[in-house]
Amino acid sequence: MQDFFPEHWSTLYVGLIFTITLAQMLVVYDLSAASTPPAGLGMFTVYAMATLLGWILFALQQGTDTPVGMAVPAAASMIDGYLLFLAATQRAGLHSGRFILGGLCLVGCLSIFFVKGDDKLFALQISITALCFGCSGVIFAYRGLRERNVGDAIMFLATMLMLIGTPIALYLQFVRGDQELALLMAFGSHSWAYVMVVIGFLASVLVEYQQHLSHLATVDPLTQLLNRRGLEASLRVSLARAQRLDLYTAAVAIDIDHFKQVNDSFGHDTGDNVIRLVASIVSSCCRGSDVVARTGGEEFLLVMPDTNLEVARKVAERLRESIAEHPLSVDQQRIPITVSLGVAAARGDVQLEQLLQESDRAMYLAKRNGRNRVAWVDNKPVHLSAGSA
């Protein structure tokens, strides 16, 4: 078979592929050096290097006296397709299908020895390649939807490109009888699919890091609750709804009693465990529409849309009792945990900052009057519950 790439064009082509691969790897590994490596990075690196090596060997063979047959590049693309599937499953955290596709690829490689005729061998191997790419595409689509990641969508489109190119290559081979054009179509589909996978993986990693940074900006790392910024962002819709429908919004400020003494007596690790325990109890007592945030060292805030003061007081009292019933055990010693809570509510056009200030004012009054109790404001004199100190 004649070479379908002139020697200088094949060198330029491989150089371009190498540059794209190197640029992607430098960016991805630079990002991963400062944090946890992206999921699937190892297998994607193996896939990229194996594909690049195959193209380098293919380019070196062009222009020689022993041109490659159709089965060799088809087998190489089949192996690359399986490596892409392994990379996709590793990145998505899945494990099914590896042995089945691996067995098919092994059969495809061994078929060189028992399948007669380059055309039949080419058809078998490129079909297995398309199957590997198709399975990879399903995983990319699944992860893209699950993680809302456009990079995975790009890799899904890359696999679709291979699935479209495969039947065209088979048509050119068996219907048109144009072996050289069929190989060129298969080679081109695989090449462009590879470029799109590289771009897609880089985009996926960048989107993932952006999501991670956004998460860090709005979530408290110790408790995984929202921080103050995340609280404000999550309440925009509910506050707008309260204004439109003239609904109540209630806030409960929560402060752990004697927290500094716990830190000084038992250490900061124990103090962190106390904070986690309180955060867990508060979260478990909330409705799906409620918003919980950690607003300070030992301070939390619970905002309840469509909730009046009376209901919020009952919720706060239930929280106080539940937290008091769950002391923290450290080295066979039980550390009692109590909280002081302040409740405030407003109706209609709620100014969040004012509502939070009122709940804070009630909470500090509860602490001044003995702790382990609930106080509340309703734009009238402040009231206290009869909690025990």
Contacts in CASP RR format, 6 or more apart in sequence:
PFRMAT RR
TARGET T0000
AUTHOR 0000-0000-0000
METHOD contacts of the structure
MODEL  1
MQDFFPEHWSTLYVGLIFTITLAQMLVVYDLSAASTPPAGLGMFTVYAMA
TLLGWILFALQQGTDTPVGMAVPAAASMIDGYLLFLAATQRAGLHSGRFI
LGGLCLVGCLSIFFVKGDDKLFALQISITALCFGCSGVIFAYRGLRERNV
GDAIMFLATMLMLIGTPIALYLQFVRGDQELALLMAFGSHSWAYVMVVIG
FLASVLVEYQQHLSHLATVDPLTQLLNRRGLEASLRVSLARAQRLDLYTA
AVAIDIDHFKQVNDSFGHDTGDNVIRLVASIVSSCCRGSDVVARTGGEEF
LLVMPDTNLEVARKVAERLRESIAEHPLSVDQQRIPITVSLGVAAARGDV
QLEQLLQESDRAMYLAKRNGRNRVAWVDNKPVHLSAGSA
1 67 0 8 1.000
1 68 0 8 1.000
1 69 0 8 1.000
1 70 0 8 1.000
1 179 0 8 1.000
1 180 0 8 1.000
1 183 0 8 1.000
2 67 0 8 1.000
2 180 0 8 1.000
3 62 0 8 1.000
3 63 0 8 1.000
3 67 0 8 1.000
4 180 0 8 1.000
4 183 0 8 1.000
4 184 0 8 1.000
4 187 0 8 1.000
5 13 0 8 1.000
5 59 0 8 1.000
5 62 0 8 1.000
6 62 0 8 1.000
7 62 0 8 1.000
7 63 0 8 1.000
10 58 0 8 1.000
10 59 0 8 1.000
10 62 0 8 1.000
11 59 0 8 1.000
13 55 0 8 1.000
13 59 0 8 1.000
13 191 0 8 1.000
14 52 0 8 1.000
14 55 0 8 1.000
14 56 0 8 1.000
14 59 0 8 1.000
17 52 0 8 1.000
17 55 0 8 1.000
17 191 0 8 1.000
17 194 0 8 1.000
17 195 0 8 1.000
18 52 0 8 1.000
18 56 0 8 1.000
20 195 0 8 1.000
20 198 0 8 1.000
20 199 0 8 1.000
21 48 0 8 1.000
21 49 0 8 1.000
21 52 0 8 1.000
21 198 0 8 1.000
24 48 0 8 1.000
24 198 0 8 1.000
24 199 0 8 1.000
24 201 0 8 1.000
24 202 0 8 1.000
25 45 0 8 1.000
25 48 0 8 1.000
27 202 0 8 1.000
27 205 0 8 1.000
28 38 0 8 1.000
28 41 0 8 1.000
28 201 0 8 1.000
28 202 0 8 1.000
28 205 0 8 1.000
29 41 0 8 1.000
31 38 0 8 1.000
31 205 0 8 1.000
31 206 0 8 1.000
31 209 0 8 1.000
32 38 0 8 1.000
32 41 0 8 1.000
35 209 0 8 1.000
35 212 0 8 1.000
38 91 0 8 1.000
38 204 0 8 1.000
38 205 0 8 1.000
38 208 0 8 1.000
39 90 0 8 1.000
39 91 0 8 1.000
39 92 0 8 1.000
39 93 0 8 1.000
40 87 0 8 1.000
40 90 0 8 1.000
40 91 0 8 1.000
42 87 0 8 1.000
42 90 0 8 1.000
43 83 0 8 1.000
43 86 0 8 1.000
43 87 0 8 1.000
43 90 0 8 1.000
43 91 0 8 1.000
44 87 0 8 1.000
44 91 0 8 1.000
44 201 0 8 1.000
46 83 0 8 1.000
46 86 0 8 1.000
46 87 0 8 1.000
47 80 0 8 1.000
47 81 0 8 1.000
47 83 0 8 1.000
47 84 0 8 1.000
47 86 0 8 1.000
47 87 0 8 1.000
47 197 0 8 1.000
48 198 0 8 1.000
50 79 0 8 1.000
50 80 0 8 1.000
50 83 0 8 1.000
51 80 0 8 1.000
51 83 0 8 1.000
51 194 0 8 1.000
54 76 0 8 1.000
55 191 0 8 1.000
58 68 0 8 1.000
58 73 0 8 1.000
58 76 0 8 1.000
61 67 0 8 1.000
61 68 0 8 1.000
69 118 0 8 1.000
70 118 0 8 1.000
70 119 0 8 1.000
70 121 0 8 1.000
70 122 0 8 1.000
70 179 0 8 1.000
70 182 0 8 1.000
70 183 0 8 1.000
71 112 0 8 1.000
71 118 0 8 1.000
71 121 0 8 1.000
71 122 0 8 1.000
71 125 0 8 1.000
73 183 0 8 1.000
73 186 0 8 1.000
73 187 0 8 1.000
74 121 0 8 1.000
74 122 0 8 1.000
74 125 0 8 1.000
74 126 0 8 1.000
74 129 0 8 1.000
74 186 0 8 1.000
75 108 0 8 1.000
75 109 0 8 1.000
75 112 0 8 1.000
75 125 0 8 1.000
77 125 0 8 1.000
77 126 0 8 1.000
77 129 0 8 1.000
77 186 0 8 1.000
77 190 0 8 1.000
78 105 0 8 1.000
78 108 0 8 1.000
78 109 0 8 1.000
78 125 0 8 1.000
78 126 0 8 1.000
78 128 0 8 1.000
78 129 0 8 1.000
78 132 0 8 1.000
79 105 0 8 1.000
79 109 0 8 1.000
80 129 0 8 1.000
80 190 0 8 1.000
80 194 0 8 1.000
81 129 0 8 1.000
81 132 0 8 1.000
81 133 0 8 1.000
81 136 0 8 1.000
82 101 0 8 1.000
82 102 0 8 1.000
82 105 0 8 1.000
82 132 0 8 1.000
84 132 0 8 1.000
84 133 0 8 1.000
84 136 0 8 1.000
84 159 0 8 1.000
84 197 0 8 1.000
85 98 0 8 1.000
85 101 0 8 1.000
85 132 0 8 1.000
85 133 0 8 1.000
85 135 0 8 1.000
85 136 0 8 1.000
85 139 0 8 1.000
86 98 0 8 1.000
87 136 0 8 1.000
88 135 0 8 1.000
88 136 0 8 1.000
88 137 0 8 1.000
88 139 0 8 1.000
88 140 0 8 1.000
88 143 0 8 1.000
88 155 0 8 1.000
89 95 0 8 1.000
89 96 0 8 1.000
89 97 0 8 1.000
89 98 0 8 1.000
89 139 0 8 1.000
91 143 0 8 1.000
91 204 0 8 1.000
92 139 0 8 1.000
92 142 0 8 1.000
92 143 0 8 1.000
92 146 0 8 1.000
94 139 0 8 1.000
97 135 0 8 1.000
101 131 0 8 1.000
101 132 0 8 1.000
101 135 0 8 1.000
104 128 0 8 1.000
104 131 0 8 1.000
105 128 0 8 1.000
105 132 0 8 1.000
107 128 0 8 1.000
108 124 0 8 1.000
108 125 0 8 1.000
108 128 0 8 1.000
111 121 0 8 1.000
111 124 0 8 1.000
111 125 0 8 1.000
112 121 0 8 1.000
115 121 0 8 1.000
115 124 0 8 1.000
118 179 0 8 1.000
119 173 0 8 1.000
119 174 0 8 1.000
119 179 0 8 1.000
122 173 0 8 1.000
122 182 0 8 1.000
122 183 0 8 1.000
122 186 0 8 1.000
123 170 0 8 1.000
123 173 0 8 1.000
123 174 0 8 1.000
126 166 0 8 1.000
126 169 0 8 1.000
126 170 0 8 1.000
126 186 0 8 1.000
127 166 0 8 1.000
127 170 0 8 1.000
129 162 0 8 1.000
129 166 0 8 1.000
129 190 0 8 1.000
130 162 0 8 1.000
130 163 0 8 1.000
130 166 0 8 1.000
133 159 0 8 1.000
133 162 0 8 1.000
133 163 0 8 1.000
133 193 0 8 1.000
134 159 0 8 1.000
134 162 0 8 1.000
134 163 0 8 1.000
136 155 0 8 1.000
136 159 0 8 1.000
137 155 0 8 1.000
137 156 0 8 1.000
137 159 0 8 1.000
137 160 0 8 1.000
140 152 0 8 1.000
140 153 0 8 1.000
140 155 0 8 1.000
140 156 0 8 1.000
140 159 0 8 1.000
141 152 0 8 1.000
141 153 0 8 1.000
141 156 0 8 1.000
143 149 0 8 1.000
143 152 0 8 1.000
144 150 0 8 1.000
144 151 0 8 1.000
144 152 0 8 1.000
144 153 0 8 1.000
144 156 0 8 1.000
147 208 0 8 1.000
147 211 0 8 1.000
149 204 0 8 1.000
149 207 0 8 1.000
149 208 0 8 1.000
149 211 0 8 1.000
150 203 0 8 1.000
150 204 0 8 1.000
150 207 0 8 1.000
151 200 0 8 1.000
151 201 0 8 1.000
151 203 0 8 1.000
151 204 0 8 1.000
151 207 0 8 1.000
152 200 0 8 1.000
152 204 0 8 1.000
154 196 0 8 1.000
154 199 0 8 1.000
154 200 0 8 1.000
154 203 0 8 1.000
154 204 0 8 1.000
155 196 0 8 1.000
155 197 0 8 1.000
155 200 0 8 1.000
155 201 0 8 1.000
155 204 0 8 1.000
157 196 0 8 1.000
158 192 0 8 1.000
158 193 0 8 1.000
158 194 0 8 1.000
158 195 0 8 1.000
158 196 0 8 1.000
158 197 0 8 1.000
158 200 0 8 1.000
159 193 0 8 1.000
161 189 0 8 1.000
161 192 0 8 1.000
161 193 0 8 1.000
161 196 0 8 1.000
162 189 0 8 1.000
162 190 0 8 1.000
162 193 0 8 1.000
164 189 0 8 1.000
165 185 0 8 1.000
165 186 0 8 1.000
165 189 0 8 1.000
166 186 0 8 1.000
166 189 0 8 1.000
168 185 0 8 1.000
168 189 0 8 1.000
169 182 0 8 1.000
169 183 0 8 1.000
169 185 0 8 1.000
169 186 0 8 1.000
169 189 0 8 1.000
170 182 0 8 1.000
172 178 0 8 1.000
172 181 0 8 1.000
172 182 0 8 1.000
172 185 0 8 1.000
173 179 0 8 1.000
173 182 0 8 1.000
176 182 0 8 1.000
217 229 0 8 1.000
217 230 0 8 1.000
218 226 0 8 1.000
218 227 0 8 1.000
218 229 0 8 1.000
218 230 0 8 1.000
218 233 0 8 1.000
219 225 0 8 1.000
219 226 0 8 1.000
219 227 0 8 1.000
219 230 0 8 1.000
220 226 0 8 1.000
220 227 0 8 1.000
220 293 0 8 1.000
220 294 0 8 1.000
222 272 0 8 1.000
222 275 0 8 1.000
222 276 0 8 1.000
222 294 0 8 1.000
223 275 0 8 1.000
223 276 0 8 1.000
223 279 0 8 1.000
223 294 0 8 1.000
224 279 0 8 1.000
225 279 0 8 1.000
225 283 0 8 1.000
225 292 0 8 1.000
225 293 0 8 1.000
225 294 0 8 1.000
225 300 0 8 1.000
226 234 0 8 1.000
226 291 0 8 1.000
226 292 0 8 1.000
226 293 0 8 1.000
226 294 0 8 1.000
227 293 0 8 1.000
227 294 0 8 1.000
227 295 0 8 1.000
228 293 0 8 1.000
228 295 0 8 1.000
230 293 0 8 1.000
231 291 0 8 1.000
231 293 0 8 1.000
231 295 0 8 1.000
231 301 0 8 1.000
231 303 0 8 1.000
232 352 0 8 1.000
234 291 0 8 1.000
235 291 0 8 1.000
235 303 0 8 1.000
235 305 0 8 1.000
235 352 0 8 1.000
238 249 0 8 1.000
238 289 0 8 1.000
238 291 0 8 1.000
238 305 0 8 1.000
238 306 0 8 1.000
239 249 0 8 1.000
239 305 0 8 1.000
239 350 0 8 1.000
239 352 0 8 1.000
241 247 0 8 1.000
241 305 0 8 1.000
242 248 0 8 1.000
242 249 0 8 1.000
242 305 0 8 1.000
242 306 0 8 1.000
242 347 0 8 1.000
242 348 0 8 1.000
242 349 0 8 1.000
242 350 0 8 1.000
243 348 0 8 1.000
243 349 0 8 1.000
243 350 0 8 1.000
245 348 0 8 1.000
246 347 0 8 1.000
246 348 0 8 1.000
247 305 0 8 1.000
247 306 0 8 1.000
247 347 0 8 1.000
247 348 0 8 1.000
248 306 0 8 1.000
248 307 0 8 1.000
248 308 0 8 1.000
248 309 0 8 1.000
248 345 0 8 1.000
248 346 0 8 1.000
248 347 0 8 1.000
248 348 0 8 1.000
249 303 0 8 1.000
249 304 0 8 1.000
249 305 0 8 1.000
249 306 0 8 1.000
249 307 0 8 1.000
249 345 0 8 1.000
249 346 0 8 1.000
249 347 0 8 1.000
249 348 0 8 1.000
249 350 0 8 1.000
249 355 0 8 1.000
250 303 0 8 1.000
250 304 0 8 1.000
250 307 0 8 1.000
250 308 0 8 1.000
250 309 0 8 1.000
250 311 0 8 1.000
250 312 0 8 1.000
250 343 0 8 1.000
250 344 0 8 1.000
250 345 0 8 1.000
251 301 0 8 1.000
251 302 0 8 1.000
251 303 0 8 1.000
251 304 0 8 1.000
251 312 0 8 1.000
251 343 0 8 1.000
251 344 0 8 1.000
251 345 0 8 1.000
251 355 0 8 1.000
251 356 0 8 1.000
251 358 0 8 1.000
251 359 0 8 1.000
252 301 0 8 1.000
252 302 0 8 1.000
252 303 0 8 1.000
252 304 0 8 1.000
252 312 0 8 1.000
252 315 0 8 1.000
252 316 0 8 1.000
252 319 0 8 1.000
252 341 0 8 1.000
252 342 0 8 1.000
252 343 0 8 1.000
252 359 0 8 1.000
253 299 0 8 1.000
253 300 0 8 1.000
253 301 0 8 1.000
253 341 0 8 1.000
253 342 0 8 1.000
253 343 0 8 1.000
253 356 0 8 1.000
253 359 0 8 1.000
253 360 0 8 1.000
253 362 0 8 1.000
253 363 0 8 1.000
254 278 0 8 1.000
254 282 0 8 1.000
254 299 0 8 1.000
254 300 0 8 1.000
254 301 0 8 1.000
254 302 0 8 1.000
254 319 0 8 1.000
254 339 0 8 1.000
254 340 0 8 1.000
254 341 0 8 1.000
254 342 0 8 1.000
254 363 0 8 1.000
255 298 0 8 1.000
255 299 0 8 1.000
255 300 0 8 1.000
255 339 0 8 1.000
255 340 0 8 1.000
255 341 0 8 1.000
255 363 0 8 1.000
255 367 0 8 1.000
256 262 0 8 1.000
256 274 0 8 1.000
256 275 0 8 1.000
256 278 0 8 1.000
256 298 0 8 1.000
256 299 0 8 1.000
256 337 0 8 1.000
256 338 0 8 1.000
256 339 0 8 1.000
257 337 0 8 1.000
257 338 0 8 1.000
257 339 0 8 1.000
257 340 0 8 1.000
257 367 0 8 1.000
257 371 0 8 1.000
257 372 0 8 1.000
258 338 0 8 1.000
258 371 0 8 1.000
259 271 0 8 1.000
259 274 0 8 1.000
259 297 0 8 1.000
259 298 0 8 1.000
262 270 0 8 1.000
262 271 0 8 1.000
262 274 0 8 1.000
262 335 0 8 1.000
263 270 0 8 1.000
263 271 0 8 1.000
266 330 0 8 1.000
266 335 0 8 1.000
270 328 0 8 1.000
270 330 0 8 1.000
270 335 0 8 1.000
273 328 0 8 1.000
273 330 0 8 1.000
274 298 0 8 1.000
274 328 0 8 1.000
274 335 0 8 1.000
274 337 0 8 1.000
275 294 0 8 1.000
275 297 0 8 1.000
275 298 0 8 1.000
277 326 0 8 1.000
277 328 0 8 1.000
277 337 0 8 1.000
278 300 0 8 1.000
278 323 0 8 1.000
278 337 0 8 1.000
278 339 0 8 1.000
279 292 0 8 1.000
279 294 0 8 1.000
279 300 0 8 1.000
281 319 0 8 1.000
281 322 0 8 1.000
281 323 0 8 1.000
281 326 0 8 1.000
282 292 0 8 1.000
282 300 0 8 1.000
282 302 0 8 1.000
282 319 0 8 1.000
282 323 0 8 1.000
283 292 0 8 1.000
285 315 0 8 1.000
285 318 0 8 1.000
285 319 0 8 1.000
285 322 0 8 1.000
286 292 0 8 1.000
286 302 0 8 1.000
286 304 0 8 1.000
287 304 0 8 1.000
289 304 0 8 1.000
289 305 0 8 1.000
289 306 0 8 1.000
290 302 0 8 1.000
290 303 0 8 1.000
290 304 0 8 1.000
290 305 0 8 1.000
291 302 0 8 1.000
291 303 0 8 1.000
291 305 0 8 1.000
292 300 0 8 1.000
292 301 0 8 1.000
292 302 0 8 1.000
292 303 0 8 1.000
293 300 0 8 1.000
293 301 0 8 1.000
293 303 0 8 1.000
294 300 0 8 1.000
294 301 0 8 1.000
295 301 0 8 1.000
301 356 0 8 1.000
301 359 0 8 1.000
302 315 0 8 1.000
302 319 0 8 1.000
304 311 0 8 1.000
304 312 0 8 1.000
304 315 0 8 1.000
307 315 0 8 1.000
307 345 0 8 1.000
308 345 0 8 1.000
308 347 0 8 1.000
309 343 0 8 1.000
309 344 0 8 1.000
309 345 0 8 1.000
309 376 0 8 1.000
309 378 0 8 1.000
312 343 0 8 1.000
312 345 0 8 1.000
312 376 0 8 1.000
313 343 0 8 1.000
313 374 0 8 1.000
313 376 0 8 1.000
313 385 0 8 1.000
316 341 0 8 1.000
316 342 0 8 1.000
316 343 0 8 1.000
316 374 0 8 1.000
316 376 0 8 1.000
317 374 0 8 1.000
317 385 0 8 1.000
319 339 0 8 1.000
319 341 0 8 1.000
320 338 0 8 1.000
320 339 0 8 1.000
320 341 0 8 1.000
320 372 0 8 1.000
320 373 0 8 1.000
320 374 0 8 1.000
320 385 0 8 1.000
320 387 0 8 1.000
323 337 0 8 1.000
323 338 0 8 1.000
323 339 0 8 1.000
324 336 0 8 1.000
324 337 0 8 1.000
324 338 0 8 1.000
324 339 0 8 1.000
324 372 0 8 1.000
326 337 0 8 1.000
327 334 0 8 1.000
327 335 0 8 1.000
327 336 0 8 1.000
327 337 0 8 1.000
328 334 0 8 1.000
328 335 0 8 1.000
328 337 0 8 1.000
329 335 0 8 1.000
338 371 0 8 1.000
338 372 0 8 1.000
339 372 0 8 1.000
340 363 0 8 1.000
340 366 0 8 1.000
340 367 0 8 1.000
340 370 0 8 1.000
340 371 0 8 1.000
340 372 0 8 1.000
340 373 0 8 1.000
340 374 0 8 1.000
340 375 0 8 1.000
341 362 0 8 1.000
341 363 0 8 1.000
341 366 0 8 1.000
341 373 0 8 1.000
341 374 0 8 1.000
341 375 0 8 1.000
342 359 0 8 1.000
342 360 0 8 1.000
342 362 0 8 1.000
342 363 0 8 1.000
342 365 0 8 1.000
342 366 0 8 1.000
342 374 0 8 1.000
342 375 0 8 1.000
342 376 0 8 1.000
342 377 0 8 1.000
343 359 0 8 1.000
343 362 0 8 1.000
343 374 0 8 1.000
343 375 0 8 1.000
343 376 0 8 1.000
343 377 0 8 1.000
344 355 0 8 1.000
344 358 0 8 1.000
344 359 0 8 1.000
344 361 0 8 1.000
344 362 0 8 1.000
344 376 0 8 1.000
344 377 0 8 1.000
344 378 0 8 1.000
345 355 0 8 1.000
345 378 0 8 1.000
346 354 0 8 1.000
346 355 0 8 1.000
346 358 0 8 1.000
358 377 0 8 1.000
359 377 0 8 1.000
361 377 0 8 1.000
361 382 0 8 1.000
362 375 0 8 1.000
362 376 0 8 1.000
362 377 0 8 1.000
362 382 0 8 1.000
363 375 0 8 1.000
365 375 0 8 1.000
365 382 0 8 1.000
365 384 0 8 1.000
366 373 0 8 1.000
366 374 0 8 1.000
366 375 0 8 1.000
366 384 0 8 1.000
369 375 0 8 1.000
369 384 0 8 1.000
370 389 0 8 1.000
371 389 0 8 1.000
372 387 0 8 1.000
372 388 0 8 1.000
372 389 0 8 1.000
373 384 0 8 1.000
373 385 0 8 1.000
373 386 0 8 1.000
373 387 0 8 1.000
373 388 0 8 1.000
373 389 0 8 1.000
374 384 0 8 1.000
374 385 0 8 1.000
374 387 0 8 1.000
375 382 0 8 1.000
375 383 0 8 1.000
375 384 0 8 1.000
375 385 0 8 1.000
376 382 0 8 1.000
376 383 0 8 1.000
377 383 0 8 1.000
END
